[in-house]
Amino acid sequence: MKNAHMGSAPAGPLPDAAGPGRVLTAMGRLEHAEALDGVAGSLRRAVRALPLGPCRDALHGRWLGHPLHPLLVQLPIGAWLSSAVLDLVPGARRPAALLVGLGLAGAAPAALAGWADWAELEKEQARVGLAHAALNTVAVSCYAGSLAMRLTGRRGRLLALAGLAGVSVSGALGGHLAYRQASGANHAEAVPRLVAPGWHAIGALAELPVGRPVRRLVDDVAVVVLRGTDDALHVLADHCSHLGGPLSEGEVTDGCVTCPWHGSVFRLTDGWNLKGPATAPQPAFDTRVTEGQIQVRVRVGTDHHA
């Protein structure tokens, strides 16, 4: 099952306890709100169809090593929170209005990066992300209205407070998406710690097909193994760093393997992610053949080059 690895909430209702229990119950219902799938599917196709070219990987944060969206949202949130404080200070109407406008300017690139990431999520994550985006849209509308009022000499504070409330709830949804559902996490990060140091046998060289990726286990950790025409061996962690897709089921071309789920491309020699949405490389393994048996160990201190 494609989603079996994901840490989403169970299908049944969570205990209706006070505090966190009620929050998780509401989040669980949102995760399983299949009624959102039609809208999500249409929006996903629209976002993927945008002619972003290399900018798409830049928006994912591949150059940064982790998603760019959480970094970009700091500007609008910080500006809007600061404007709320200045709204309480006598004589600070113009600086408050300036911060509202600054937040609106910063919201555009943050939203674009967020949509680029959202289009590559699984269904449960996409449902939460859709609600997150909807609340952000409401918040931006409120702040745009507030700025328009301020520019005509009116206060616009109530609209700004409504916008701050919307972006705050949206932030909680974003936190659930990032930390509870691990939407932006590196799903291969733990591999070097799960595999014991030293060499591990994974089978006979003669049993491996040439040019076709196969799945093997190292200390119960799945790896993808490729045997080249010259008997060169390449071994990477099998679960894609993006969302855990099985690289052993991916296509191998030009010395790279493509994740079958979302199209991330990894170089077989060192696991470097040449194309997103993955923002982190795959853990790579050293290999050797002893008496016809393949042995591997986690590669330490890999020097990646784009």
HELIX and SHEET records of a PDB file:
HELIX    1   1 PRO A   20  GLU A   31  1                                  12    
HELIX    2   2 GLU A   34  LEU A   36  5                                   3    
HELIX    3   3 ASP A   37  ALA A   49  1                                  13    
HELIX    4   4 CYS A   55  HIS A   60  1                                   6    
HELIX    5   5 HIS A   69  LEU A   72  1                                   4    
HELIX    6   6 GLN A   74  LEU A   86  1                                  13    
HELIX    7   7 ARG A   93  TRP A  118  1                                  26    
HELIX    8   8 LYS A  123  LEU A  151  1                                  29    
HELIX    9   9 ARG A  157  GLY A  175  1                                  19    
HELIX   10  10 HIS A  176  ARG A  180  3                                   5    
HELIX   11  11 VAL A  191  LEU A  194  1                                   4    
HELIX   12  12 LEU A  205  GLU A  207  5                                   3    
HELIX   13  13 LEU A  247  GLU A  249  5                                   3    
SHEET    1   A 6 HIS A 200  ALA A 204  0                                        
SHEET    2   A 6 GLN A 293  VAL A 298 -1                                        
SHEET    3   A 6 ALA A 284  THR A 290 -1                                        
SHEET    4   A 6 LEU A 233  ALA A 237 -1                                        
SHEET    5   A 6 VAL A 221  ARG A 227 -1                                        
SHEET    6   A 6 VAL A 214  VAL A 218 -1                                        
SHEET    1   B 4 GLU A 251  THR A 253  0                                        
SHEET    2   B 4 CYS A 256  THR A 258 -1                                        
SHEET    3   B 4 VAL A 265  ARG A 267 -1                                        
SHEET    4   B 4 ASN A 273  LYS A 275 -1                                        
END                                                                             
